[in-house]
Amino acid sequence: MEFVNPSDHAESLLAERFRADPRVEQAMQLLLAALSDAQGNITVPRTAQPQLVQHYQQLIDRLGKARGGAPYFPYLASGLGRGALVELADGSIKLDFICGIGVHGLGHSHPSLLKSSVRAALEDTIMQGNLQQHPPSIVVCERMLALANRFGAQLGHCLLSTSGAMANENGLKIAFHNRFPAHRIIALDNCFAGRTLATAQLTDRPQYRAGLPTTLAVDYLPNGDATYSHASQQRAVGELDKLLNRYPGQHAALWLELVSGEGGYYPGTTDFFGRLIDRAKRDGLLVVFDEIQTFSRLSQPFAFQHFGLNDVADIVSFGKITQLCGTLYRESLKPKGPVLSQTFTAASSSVAASAAVLDQLESAGCFGPNGRNMQRHQVFADGLEQLSRKHSGKIQGPYGLGMMIAFTPGDGSSEHATRMVHMMYAAGLMGFVAGHDPTRIRFLPPPGVTTDDNIRMACAILDDVLNRF
Ligand SMILES: Cc1ncc(COP(=O)(O)O)c(C=O)c1O
């Protein structure tokens, strides 16, 4: 979809005349042609160029010094890529199946992102904010609401923000504000919600809140077992029942990540979530879906749509692949006071890119039960299964759903996962670790552009790494 300027008199605007200036379109065509030429040689992973290695290492050292610690991977982009392939500043090319932990949904240097960035560069300001907005921000909010409500959800408002943690903070505020004086939250074991003081408290990782004050009272429920057996569902619902009776009226919300991301790629089931939600709603809890990582990766844009949980969505946060973040919530939950605001809602380029990404995901056919996401999952899962048969004992899996896919390396220890993920990186394939006991290696391939060929390439690299592991 092209940006629709909601002004009735757009044609009389000076800005419209500027945007419609033929030189702008000419410049755009030149840039697109130059991009296409530059991308021509990016076809397969390759190693660094020897003459760049020393300078690259100096850059990595400078990065570590400036940010106060070495980066997880010695990764510095050159500024050019093609689909799932990216050139680094040492001249190497990597197959990027982690994409900034799920951010680059169209891979690298996608022409539609160049177009949207150039268009955004024509705006009068880099940043958009609550005090001074531009029409494309309205369009993105309306699109996210329309997308979220297309199977019957009733989300009325969309508040943009610049990080997933902030979108979740806003979600927490909406929940507490509406359930005052309730001050507790219920979440699932192993959940991840971000790194602010509140979301780090919600995140089920004690080391992420070491030395930090307790800001939230969070109660955790056990996740289902591998098959989400009746017994494991009973256990979780029983636990929920106990908590609600132990702290009557004190819980504001049930917080759910429908496929635990950082937790290790454990997708739940409709039955499991449905039973928890039924019980929670009986006591008036609001249901929050954290879709920061899941958005656009399953058979529908939202995971709650994939699991058929449209009727029960009260608050939904989204981010990463959308290039900006946001919180959707029911109209009835609109706060009665100025509790929600922030200087930045998003960069102009993020707003433009967000619309471009949504367009491309739709036109690439990512969604539907037999859409691109689920099909690519099957191809990747088949490849990983073959590898696990060939390299028995060195790899288990696959796990995950849609374009969230993982395997367990070696004995499931974090040492094995760390060693393997770095061997993969050196061999040209980027993934990342997730979860603990076992620690897995996960992939977030870019849904809009990943090809079967990319997946075969990834499996071939993994095969080589496993031979040496
Ligand atoms: C489920 C989930 N929630 C929240 C966040 C936090 O997002 P951000 O890092 O943009 O603050 C993440 C990030 O990985 C996430 O996966």
The ligand as an SDF file (V2000), in Angstrom:
LIG
                    3D

 16 16  0  0  0  0  0  0  0  0999 V2000
    8.8550  -11.4660   23.3410 C   0  0  0  0  0  0  0  0  0  0  0  0
    9.6830  -10.2270   23.4800 C   0  0  0  0  0  0  0  0  0  0  0  0
    9.2210   -9.2080   24.2050 N   0  0  0  0  0  0  0  0  0  0  0  0
    9.9160   -8.0670   24.3550 C   0  0  0  0  0  0  0  0  0  0  0  0
   11.1550   -7.9030   23.7810 C   0  0  0  0  0  0  0  0  0  0  0  0
   11.9290   -6.6350   24.0040 C   0  0  0  0  0  0  0  0  0  0  0  0
   12.0730   -5.9080   22.8510 O   0  0  0  0  0  0  0  0  0  0  0  0
   13.2030   -4.7780   22.7390 P   0  0  0  0  0  0  0  0  0  0  0  0
   14.5080   -5.4920   22.7820 O   0  0  0  0  0  0  0  0  0  0  0  0
   12.9300   -4.1040   21.4360 O   0  0  0  0  0  0  0  0  0  0  0  0
   13.0280   -3.8670   23.9030 O   0  0  0  0  0  0  0  0  0  0  0  0
   11.6870   -8.9500   23.0290 C   0  0  0  0  0  0  0  0  0  0  0  0
   13.0210   -8.8270   22.4130 C   0  0  0  0  0  0  0  0  0  0  0  0
   13.6510   -9.7760   22.0510 O   0  0  0  0  0  0  0  0  0  0  0  0
   10.9350  -10.1380   22.8700 C   0  0  0  0  0  0  0  0  0  0  0  0
   11.3990  -11.1850   22.1690 O   0  0  0  0  0  0  0  0  0  0  0  0
  1  2  1  0
  2  3  1  0
  2 15  2  0
  3  4  2  0
  4  5  1  0
  5  6  1  0
  5 12  2  0
  6  7  1  0
  7  8  1  0
  8  9  2  0
  8 10  1  0
  8 11  1  0
 12 13  1  0
 12 15  1  0
 13 14  2  0
 15 16  1  0
M  END
$$$$
